[in-house]
Structures are given as C-alpha cells and as structure tokens.
Amino acid sequence: MNLRRKIKFYSDAPISHNVLLEVLGSYRRPNDKVSEMIRNGELISLRRGLYVPGPEFDLPIPDAFVIANHLRGPSYISLETALSYWGFIPERVHEVSSVTIKTTKTYSTPIGRFSFQHLALPYYSFGIQMADITEQQTALLASPEKAICDKIVLTSGVNLRSKSQAYDFLTEDLRIDEEQLQILNIEAIQSWIEEAPKKNSLQQIVNVIEGL
C-alpha cells in the first residue's frame, strides 16, 4: 500500500503524530519523513502533532467542525458558528468558534482560524449534541439553546437586566426571528441556570421566550 492510500485511510479526522509514526513505521527516521511531507505539501500542520492531508496528496480534508473538536479537546462548536449551523442567524461565519474547559486560545492555521473560549464545569457540559456532519464524520456542537446561552455568558459587557433588553439582544444583536425563538427548549435553559454564570441574564431569556 502506497503512502497516499495509507493517509487516506485516516483522513476523515485530523491525523495525530502517533498515527503518522505508525503509518511511517518502515522509515528509519519517521520524524524526518513527517517534516519532509510538510515541506512537500503532502501534509498540512494544524498545530504541533496534528495534521491533515496536503494538496499534493489530493485528498479531502476533514470538515472544519471535526478539525475544531480535535484541535483543542475537550471542546464543542458553539456561539455564532453553532447558531449559523442550526439556521438561527443569517450570517455565514468564517471563524470556527468553540468552547473548552481548557484555557482560551486561538489557532490560525493554513485552512482557517479556530477560536476556543473557556467555560468551567459543570455549566460547560450542558446542551452538547453529536451532529452528523457527513456520512463518515460527526462533531460535538452546542444545541441552539446552549449556543445562545454561551454567547451571553462569554460576551463581555452583556448583562440583561430586563425582558426588553433580552428581547433586543436576541432579535437585534443576534438577529434571531421570533418564530425560531418560539421553538427553543426553555425547560433546558431553566435547568442550567443554577450552575450558570450570568444567571439573571439567562433568566431574562427564558422570560422573553415564555412571553412570545
């Protein structure tokens, strides 16, 4: 089996350095071979120890959401990226935004920019879903409800003290339609509030949705 075929076998997700060492087991100096493959465009380095196929191999690379889940884990896609994916905001999002229990960090890679913001447990663990991105690829995403809550929690200066402020934030700042707000699971949001930052702000969101 040639090297391209071996790489293709693992290309549905970013390839770790340990996997590459197994693939290159017949080489006397596999680390040198990895460096050569990066120089030759056969691999793209996302960060230290994580790679996707490069243009010289002419192989599809994993979806950006799958890449994000692997770049800094544990993490899940959230904020505007998740809201765009679920069809709750009209804008296309060019940076993939995630949250993580690790420290805040941004990766500027040859295939795009990936940002990660810190959230603490147990609030972090609420409202995460597994989504089928392609037939072979899945990724962890925030539910629409959690993505909205994360946006409020993580946006500096957002402190929703009333229903009117919460309504304006949802419909003007985020540009979410009332019809979409009405399908949100307010019981889920309510169940998170006790363990959440910005409790009052999240409660105001619940109050808005209840009144629609």
Secondary structure, DSSP 8 states (H G I E B T S, - for coil): --HHHHHHHTTTS-EEHHHHHHHTTTSSSHHHHHHHHHHTTSEEEEETTEEEE-GGGT-----HHHHHHHHSSSEEE-HHHHHHHTTSSSS--SSEEEEESS--EEEEETTEEEEEEE--TTGGGTTEEEEE-SSS-EEEEE-HHHHHHHHHHHSTT----SHHHHHHIIIIIS---HHHHTTS-HHHHHHHGGGSSSHHHHHHHHHHHHT-
